[in-house]
Amino acid sequence: MSPAIECLLDAQSNHPNSCFFLFFAARIARVARNLPLSTQSMTFASESSRGEWAEVAMKQMSDYEIGFNLALQLDFQGAASYFDQLSREKYWSPAFSKYFVGACHEMMGQRTEAILSFAEVPELAKEESRKTYIDTYVLKKVAFFQKSGYQDMDFSLPGLEILLVLNAFEYMEKESLEKCLEMVQHTLEVIYEREKLEYNIRLRELVPMTNPPDYYDQRAVLLLTKASILNSLGRFEETIAHLNWVLDHKDCVKEETWVVPFTYWESGVTSWGLGNFRKSRKLWQMAMTCTKYDFEYRMAVRLSLALSKCDEIGITHIDDKEIKGASTNGRKRMPILNTF
């Protein structure tokens, strides 16, 4: 990051009031986990563009980033206010902005307000002549919540899920990450209690009317979220059991198909943190074989950068046979991954 800072400082010395350089200074401050400075720089960027040709665009971009920063600080009330305004202004994806508003309300325990916001998402998405990847994602999420009549919302943390898919936990301060861990653990315990209740019914009643508990999707997202938070805290060994659970049950995850490639990514991050670079490369190459899931393009860019880093340090491409295992000539199925 140092070369980027040096380049930015040189540019700002020549153009101290440039809204563009202030905007990028804010992004760099976020990467450095200095969220207050990032928000301050975003505000200055917006103010410095007043009266200029880029005023409206810079104001909306800055509002989006400030709202995002507030969510990273777990100020969901403030984040909801910014994204509600962006939705009304039809910035980028109004459907996503409104979904984020609903997610913020849910994180604050305001279930009614969350449902009302989610209910507006499909109509806002219809207004777009061409849906973006983010529109597709929020439409799927709302349909998933509606399937149970929003009765299963207690098993999800939609605000943290957005931060997960956008790879944002790395920007959060330690105290906020610890709070996120507590929220995830509480939600996992809620799922466990519901499962226990539903299994107890099946112990007492023959052929009950209710279906067996099926919360694989919700648990997988929560465990992946927990692993990502732990990786951001540098507690790599603690992620192993959670990531293994997701991959061991990947065939049970029906709705959240993005979870599997994201788990391979996070597993690679864990291995990298533990110093096993070759294993990281294997896992990231496995992630590259996944297709047709939400945020595929974003993940492909992330994976390409990670694999380029592997190339730079001499961890070269690993042959497909080594990843998938030796051929069995049809006699017996073998593990997808060799034992490392």
Stockholm file with secondary structure:
# STOCKHOLM 1.0

chainA/1-340         MSPAIECLLDAQSNHPNSCFFLFFAARIARVARNLPLSTQSMTFASESSRGEWAEVAMKQMSDYEIGFNLALQLDFQGAASYFDQLSREKYWSPAFSKYFVGACHEMMGQRTEAILSFAEVPELAKEESRKTYIDTYVLKKVAFFQKSGYQDMDFSLPGLEILLVLNAFEYMEKESLEKCLEMVQHTLEVIYEREKLEYNIRLRELVPMTNPPDYYDQRAVLLLTKASILNSLGRFEETIAHLNWVLDHKDCVKEETWVVPFTYWESGVTSWGLGNFRKSRKLWQMAMTCTKYDFEYRMAVRLSLALSKCDEIGITHIDDKEIKGASTNGRKRMPILNTF
#=GR chainA/1-340 SS CHHHHHHHHHHHHHCTTCHHHHHHHHHHHHHTTCHHHHHHHHHHHHHHTTTSTTHHHHHHHHHHHHHHHHHHTTCHHHHHHHHHHHHHTTCSCHHHHHHHHHHHHHHTTCHHHHHHHHHHHHHHHHTCSSCCHHHHHHHHHHHHHHHTTTTTGGGCCHHHHHHHHTTCGGGSCHHHHHHHHHHHHHHHHHHHHHHHHHHHHHHHSSSCSSCCCCCHHHHHHHHHHHHHHHHHTTCGGGGHHHHHHHHHTGGGCCSCTTHHHHHHHHHHHHHHHTTCHHHHHHHHHHHHTCCSCTTHHHHHHHHHHHHHHHHHTTCCCCCHHHHHCCCCTTSSCCCSSCCC
#=GC SS_cons         CHHHHHHHHHHHHHCTTCHHHHHHHHHHHHHTTCHHHHHHHHHHHHHHTTTSTTHHHHHHHHHHHHHHHHHHTTCHHHHHHHHHHHHHTTCSCHHHHHHHHHHHHHHTTCHHHHHHHHHHHHHHHHTCSSCCHHHHHHHHHHHHHHHTTTTTGGGCCHHHHHHHHTTCGGGSCHHHHHHHHHHHHHHHHHHHHHHHHHHHHHHHSSSCSSCCCCCHHHHHHHHHHHHHHHHHTTCGGGGHHHHHHHHHTGGGCCSCTTHHHHHHHHHHHHHHHTTCHHHHHHHHHHHHTCCSCTTHHHHHHHHHHHHHHHHHTTCCCCCHHHHHCCCCTTSSCCCSSCCC
//
